[in-house]
Amino acid sequence: MRRITSACLEQTIRFDTLNEADPEKELSMYLDQLKRKHTKYELVDKFTGEDGNLYIRIKKQYNSYKTDGYIN
């Protein structure tokens, strides 16, 4: 039998600047949502692309699995 002992997702997410959107505000709301859901996460990188959009690389907890070895 197999059991998952720990798991983590690494994602690159783009926050658009379309329609006068504020990508910093969108990022803040996204991180607040993760905190409310008690999802462990680690912001790996944050940068502005050539297109003017905000990009982040994030490691976050997958479902409710432990994150041992992935997130400090």
TIROMAR-949895 format. One record per residue: x, y, z of N, C-alpha, C, CB in turn; residue number from 0. Coordinates in nm, 4 decimals. Glycine has a CB too. Example, Ala and Ser with C-alpha at 12.3 -4.5 7.8 and 13.67 -1.06 7.14 Angstrom:
2
+----------+----------+----------+----------+----------+----------+----------+----------+----------+----------+----------+----------+-----+
!      n.X !      n.Y !      n.Z !     ca.X !     ca.Y !     ca.Z !      c.X !      c.Y !      c.Z !     cb.X !     cb.Y !     cb.Z !   k !
+----------+----------+----------+----------+----------+----------+----------+----------+----------+----------+----------+----------+-----+
!   1.3190 !  -0.5690 !   0.7800 !   1.2300 !  -0.4500 !   0.7800 !   1.3200 !  -0.3300 !   0.7800 !   1.1308 !  -0.4473 !   0.9046 !   0 !
!   1.2850 !  -0.2250 !   0.7080 !   1.3670 !  -0.1060 !   0.7140 !   1.2900 !   0.0030 !   0.7870 !   1.4084 !  -0.0598 !   0.5725 !   1 !
+----------+----------+----------+----------+----------+----------+----------+----------+----------+----------+----------+----------+-----+
! end
This chain:
72
+----------+----------+----------+----------+----------+----------+----------+----------+----------+----------+----------+----------+-----+
!      n.X !      n.Y !      n.Z !     ca.X !     ca.Y !     ca.Z !      c.X !      c.Y !      c.Z !     cb.X !     cb.Y !     cb.Z !   k !
+----------+----------+----------+----------+----------+----------+----------+----------+----------+----------+----------+----------+-----+
!   0.0840 !  -0.1175 !   0.0000 !   0.0000 !   0.0000 !   0.0000 !   0.0889 !   0.1244 !   0.0000 !  -0.0958 !  -0.0005 !   0.1218 !   0 !
!   0.0478 !   0.2248 !  -0.0730 !   0.1208 !   0.3512 !  -0.0785 !   0.0447 !   0.4580 !  -0.0032 !   0.1446 !   0.3950 !  -0.2239 !   1 !
!   0.1205 !   0.5465 !   0.0602 !   0.0609 !   0.6607 !   0.1292 !   0.1454 !   0.7837 !   0.1012 !   0.0493 !   0.6348 !   0.2825 !   2 !
!   0.0803 !   0.8932 !   0.0758 !   0.1514 !   1.0194 !   0.0583 !   0.1826 !   1.0734 !   0.1966 !   0.0678 !   1.1224 !  -0.0260 !   3 !
!   0.3096 !   1.1008 !   0.2216 !   0.3485 !   1.1519 !   0.3529 !   0.3646 !   1.3039 !   0.3524 !   0.4784 !   1.0863 !   0.3981 !   4 !
!   0.4007 !   1.3607 !   0.2383 !   0.4072 !   1.5064 !   0.2265 !   0.3948 !   1.5443 !   0.0793 !   0.5400 !   1.5623 !   0.2875 !   5 !
!   0.3434 !   1.6656 !   0.0549 !   0.3225 !   1.7095 !  -0.0831 !   0.3231 !   1.8612 !  -0.0908 !   0.1902 !   1.6540 !  -0.1387 !   6 !
!   0.3613 !   1.9111 !  -0.2077 !   0.3701 !   2.0549 !  -0.2285 !   0.3528 !   2.0837 !  -0.3773 !   0.5057 !   2.1112 !  -0.1759 !   7 !
!   0.2933 !   2.1972 !  -0.4091 !   0.2817 !   2.2426 !  -0.5473 !   0.3735 !   2.3621 !  -0.5661 !   0.1342 !   2.2790 !  -0.5832 !   8 !
!   0.4412 !   2.3681 !  -0.6799 !   0.5160 !   2.4886 !  -0.7148 !   0.4506 !   2.5454 !  -0.8394 !   0.6697 !   2.4586 !  -0.7379 !   9 !
!   0.4102 !   2.6718 !  -0.8306 !   0.3372 !   2.7340 !  -0.9397 !   0.3999 !   2.8670 !  -0.9785 !   0.1912 !   2.7538 !  -0.9015 !  10 !
!   0.3801 !   2.9055 !  -1.1033 !   0.4085 !   3.0404 !  -1.1488 !   0.2735 !   3.1021 !  -1.1827 !   0.5080 !   3.0422 !  -1.2727 !  11 !
!   0.2435 !   3.2147 !  -1.1206 !   0.1130 !   3.2786 !  -1.1374 !   0.1335 !   3.4187 !  -1.1936 !   0.0350 !   3.2838 !  -1.0025 !  12 !
!   0.0506 !   3.4550 !  -1.2929 !   0.0560 !   3.5885 !  -1.3527 !  -0.0630 !   3.6701 !  -1.3045 !   0.0576 !   3.5804 !  -1.5079 !  13 !
!  -0.0375 !   3.7907 !  -1.2578 !  -0.1411 !   3.8853 !  -1.2189 !  -0.1433 !   3.9944 !  -1.3257 !  -0.1152 !   3.9451 !  -1.0744 !  14 !
!  -0.2513 !   3.9980 !  -1.4033 !  -0.2618 !   4.0869 !  -1.5186 !  -0.2817 !   4.2334 !  -1.4801 !  -0.3754 !   4.0425 !  -1.6062 !  15 !
!  -0.2467 !   4.3195 !  -1.5744 !  -0.2699 !   4.4637 !  -1.5595 !  -0.3824 !   4.5087 !  -1.6523 !  -0.1403 !   4.5436 !  -1.5893 !  16 !
!  -0.4607 !   4.4150 !  -1.7047 !  -0.5704 !   4.4483 !  -1.7951 !  -0.6809 !   4.5246 !  -1.7232 !  -0.6271 !   4.3218 !  -1.8578 !  17 !
!  -0.7514 !   4.6093 !  -1.7959 !  -0.8682 !   4.6822 !  -1.7439 !  -0.8375 !   4.7581 !  -1.6153 !  -0.9828 !   4.5858 !  -1.7192 !  18 !
!  -0.7226 !   4.8225 !  -1.6124 !  -0.6842 !   4.9056 !  -1.4963 !  -0.6697 !   4.8243 !  -1.3682 !  -0.7874 !   5.0155 !  -1.4744 !  19 !
!  -0.6464 !   4.6947 !  -1.3780 !  -0.6309 !   4.6093 !  -1.2595 !  -0.5008 !   4.6433 !  -1.1877 !  -0.6332 !   4.4592 !  -1.2989 !  20 !
!  -0.5024 !   4.6322 !  -1.0566 !  -0.3845 !   4.6569 !  -0.9740 !  -0.3267 !   4.5213 !  -0.9328 !  -0.4199 !   4.7447 !  -0.8479 !  21 !
!  -0.2185 !   4.4771 !  -0.9970 !  -0.1660 !   4.3430 !  -0.9676 !  -0.1163 !   4.3278 !  -0.8246 !  -0.0539 !   4.3103 !  -1.0623 !  22 !
!  -0.0638 !   4.4334 !  -0.7644 !  -0.0188 !   4.4252 !  -0.6244 !  -0.1366 !   4.3991 !  -0.5312 !   0.0537 !   4.5552 !  -0.5827 !  23 !
!  -0.2490 !   4.4624 !  -0.5595 !  -0.3694 !   4.4415 !  -0.4781 !  -0.4209 !   4.2988 !  -0.4964 !  -0.4798 !   4.5440 !  -0.5158 !  24 !
!  -0.4199 !   4.2510 !  -0.6213 !  -0.4636 !   4.1145 !  -0.6488 !  -0.3750 !   4.0133 !  -0.5762 !  -0.4624 !   4.0874 !  -0.7999 !  25 !
!  -0.2449 !   4.0374 !  -0.5766 !  -0.1514 !   3.9494 !  -0.5062 !  -0.1808 !   3.9490 !  -0.3574 !  -0.0062 !   3.9927 !  -0.5314 !  26 !
!  -0.2018 !   4.0661 !  -0.3023 !  -0.2324 !   4.0770 !  -0.1591 !  -0.3596 !   3.9996 !  -0.1241 !  -0.2479 !   4.2249 !  -0.1187 !  27 !
!  -0.4621 !   4.0122 !  -0.2070 !  -0.5872 !   3.9394 !  -0.1821 !  -0.5652 !   3.7882 !  -0.1929 !  -0.6966 !   3.9844 !  -0.2817 !  28 !
!  -0.4841 !   3.7453 !  -0.2875 !  -0.4547 !   3.6029 !  -0.3049 !  -0.3824 !   3.5465 !  -0.1823 !  -0.3697 !   3.5807 !  -0.4315 !  29 !
!  -0.2806 !   3.6188 !  -0.1332 !  -0.2065 !   3.5729 !  -0.0157 !  -0.2945 !   3.5735 !   0.1089 !  -0.0830 !   3.6605 !   0.0070 !  30 !
!  -0.3834 !   3.6729 !   0.1205 !  -0.4784 !   3.6754 !   0.2325 !  -0.5707 !   3.5541 !   0.2283 !  -0.5615 !   3.8050 !   0.2298 !  31 !
!  -0.6125 !   3.5154 !   0.1081 !  -0.6985 !   3.3987 !   0.0927 !  -0.6266 !   3.2713 !   0.1382 !  -0.7438 !   3.3849 !  -0.0534 !  32 !
!  -0.4997 !   3.2576 !   0.1026 !  -0.4226 !   3.1412 !   0.1465 !  -0.4124 !   3.1378 !   0.2992 !  -0.2817 !   3.1428 !   0.0836 !  33 !
!  -0.3905 !   3.2542 !   0.3595 !  -0.3806 !   3.2611 !   0.5060 !  -0.5128 !   3.2232 !   0.5715 !  -0.3384 !   3.4023 !   0.5506 !  34 !
!  -0.6253 !   3.2736 !   0.5170 !  -0.7569 !   3.2419 !   0.5735 !  -0.7855 !   3.0923 !   0.5688 !  -0.8663 !   3.3178 !   0.4985 !  35 !
!  -0.7381 !   3.0272 !   0.4634 !  -0.7603 !   2.8835 !   0.4480 !  -0.6543 !   2.8005 !   0.5201 !  -0.7623 !   2.8469 !   0.3008 !  36 !
!  -0.5615 !   2.8676 !   0.5882 !  -0.4533 !   2.8023 !   0.6622 !  -0.3677 !   2.7146 !   0.5713 !  -0.5106 !   2.7183 !   0.7763 !  37 !
!  -0.3459 !   2.7624 !   0.4481 !  -0.2609 !   2.6928 !   0.3524 !  -0.1181 !   2.7419 !   0.3704 !  -0.3100 !   2.7154 !   0.2060 !  38 !
!  -0.0272 !   2.6506 !   0.3974 !   0.1131 !   2.6893 !   0.4099 !   0.1659 !   2.7252 !   0.2724 !   0.1980 !   2.5756 !   0.4739 !  39 !
!   0.2488 !   2.8310 !   0.2663 !   0.3061 !   2.8701 !   0.1380 !   0.4404 !   2.9381 !   0.1588 !   0.2104 !   2.9628 !   0.0618 !  40 !
!   0.5173 !   2.9441 !   0.0512 !   0.6453 !   3.0146 !   0.0518 !   0.6559 !   3.0884 !  -0.0811 !   0.7672 !   2.9156 !   0.0735 !  41 !
!   0.6682 !   3.2201 !  -0.0753 !   0.6847 !   3.3003 !  -0.1950 !   0.8304 !   3.2904 !  -0.2382 !   0.6424 !   3.4487 !  -0.1706 !  42 !
!   0.8554 !   3.2238 !  -0.3506 !   0.9906 !   3.1959 !  -0.3974 !   1.0485 !   3.3156 !  -0.4717 !   0.9913 !   3.0724 !  -0.4876 !  43 !
!   0.9679 !   3.3763 !  -0.5607 !   1.0158 !   3.4868 !  -0.6433 !   0.8984 !   3.5747 !  -0.6825 !   1.0894 !   3.4347 !  -0.7692 !  44 !
!   0.9256 !   3.7030 !  -0.6997 !   0.8244 !   3.7997 !  -0.7429 !   0.8927 !   3.8942 !  -0.8399 !   0.7608 !   3.8778 !  -0.6207 !  45 !
!   0.8368 !   3.9085 !  -0.9608 !   0.8996 !   3.9957 !  -1.0597 !   0.7957 !   4.0497 !  -1.1572 !   1.0098 !   3.9205 !  -1.1356 !  46 !
!   0.8309 !   4.1593 !  -1.2227 !   0.7476 !   4.2187 !  -1.3254 !   0.8029 !   4.1762 !  -1.4608 !   0.7426 !   4.3742 !  -1.3120 !  47 !
!   0.7184 !   4.1224 !  -1.5436 !   0.7603 !   4.0756 !  -1.6755 !   0.7716 !   4.1898 !  -1.7747 !   0.6632 !   3.9718 !  -1.7278 !  48 !
!   0.8238 !   4.1586 !  -1.8916 !   0.8382 !   4.2577 !  -1.9978 !   0.7032 !   4.3136 !  -2.0415 !   0.9101 !   4.1967 !  -2.1171 !  49 !
!   0.5974 !   4.2354 !  -2.0215 !   0.4628 !   4.2777 !  -2.0586 !   0.3975 !   4.3675 !  -1.9533 !   0.3763 !   4.1564 !  -2.0821 !  50 !
!   0.4670 !   4.3923 !  -1.8418 !   0.4146 !   4.4779 !  -1.7357 !   0.3323 !   4.4043 !  -1.6320 !   0.3320 !   4.5855 !  -1.7950 !  51 !
!   0.3078 !   4.2769 !  -1.6530 !   0.2312 !   4.1976 !  -1.5571 !   0.3207 !   4.1531 !  -1.4418 !   0.1678 !   4.0751 !  -1.6262 !  52 !
!   0.2588 !   4.1286 !  -1.3288 !   0.3293 !   4.0813 !  -1.2104 !   0.3279 !   3.9289 !  -1.2098 !   0.2650 !   4.1381 !  -1.0805 !  53 !
!   0.4432 !   3.8678 !  -1.1875 !   0.4564 !   3.7226 !  -1.1818 !   0.5110 !   3.6836 !  -1.0452 !   0.5486 !   3.6699 !  -1.2956 !  54 !
!   0.4610 !   3.5713 !  -0.9937 !   0.5183 !   3.5161 !  -0.8711 !   0.5445 !   3.3676 !  -0.8926 !   0.4237 !   3.5392 !  -0.7487 !  55 !
!   0.6446 !   3.3170 !  -0.8241 !   0.6674 !   3.1726 !  -0.8116 !   0.6386 !   3.1411 !  -0.6670 !   0.8153 !   3.1288 !  -0.8544 !  56 !
!   0.5545 !   3.0442 !  -0.6434 !   0.5104 !   3.0129 !  -0.5078 !   0.5088 !   2.8626 !  -0.4881 !   0.3711 !   3.0726 !  -0.4797 !  57 !
!   0.5490 !   2.8210 !  -0.3689 !   0.5318 !   2.6821 !  -0.3256 !   0.4176 !   2.6851 !  -0.2265 !   0.6648 !   2.6205 !  -0.2619 !  58 !
!   0.3214 !   2.5967 !  -0.2455 !   0.2100 !   2.5943 !  -0.1512 !   0.1674 !   2.4521 !  -0.1204 !   0.0921 !   2.6732 !  -0.2059 !  59 !
!   0.1074 !   2.4382 !  -0.0057 !   0.0623 !   2.3100 !   0.0453 !  -0.0425 !   2.2507 !  -0.0475 !   0.0064 !   2.3247 !   0.1872 !  60 !
!  -0.0315 !   2.1220 !  -0.0749 !  -0.1278 !   2.0508 !  -0.1574 !  -0.2286 !   1.9824 !  -0.0667 !  -0.0573 !   1.9478 !  -0.2498 !  61 !
!  -0.3554 !   2.0157 !  -0.0850 !  -0.4627 !   1.9674 !   0.0016 !  -0.4242 !   1.9902 !   0.1472 !  -0.4920 !   1.8170 !  -0.0245 !  62 !
!  -0.4343 !   1.8911 !   0.2290 !  -0.3982 !   1.9093 !   0.3697 !  -0.2771 !   1.8250 !   0.4074 !  -0.5163 !   1.8738 !   0.4598 !  63 !
!  -0.1989 !   1.7851 !   0.3072 !  -0.0808 !   1.7040 !   0.3337 !   0.0260 !   1.7863 !   0.4048 !  -0.0252 !   1.6458 !   0.2032 !  64 !
!   0.1126 !   1.7178 !   0.4770 !   0.2261 !   1.7834 !   0.5395 !   0.3193 !   1.8367 !   0.4309 !   0.3011 !   1.6862 !   0.6341 !  65 !
!   0.4000 !   1.9352 !   0.4650 !   0.4933 !   1.9940 !   0.3687 !   0.6382 !   1.9716 !   0.4103 !   0.4663 !   2.1435 !   0.3534 !  66 !
!   0.6624 !   1.8674 !   0.4874 !   0.7973 !   1.8375 !   0.5344 !   0.8940 !   1.8263 !   0.4180 !   0.7983 !   1.7086 !   0.6160 !  67 !
!   1.0044 !   1.9013 !   0.4259 !   1.1060 !   1.8959 !   0.3222 !   1.0814 !   1.9887 !   0.2048 !   1.1173 !   1.7583 !   0.2727 !  68 !
!   0.9645 !   2.0500 !   0.1984 !   0.9317 !   2.1387 !   0.0866 !   0.9291 !   2.2861 !   0.1298 !   0.7961 !   2.0995 !   0.0267 !  69 !
!   0.8580 !   2.3125 !   0.2374 !   0.8390 !   2.4496 !   0.2860 !   0.8920 !   2.4567 !   0.4285 !   0.6877 !   2.4929 !   0.2798 !  70 !
!   0.9725 !   2.5566 !   0.4544 !   1.0291 !   2.5738 !   0.5908 !   0.9270 !   2.6288 !   0.6860 !   1.1507 !   2.6663 !   0.5884 !  71 !
+----------+----------+----------+----------+----------+----------+----------+----------+----------+----------+----------+----------+-----+
! end
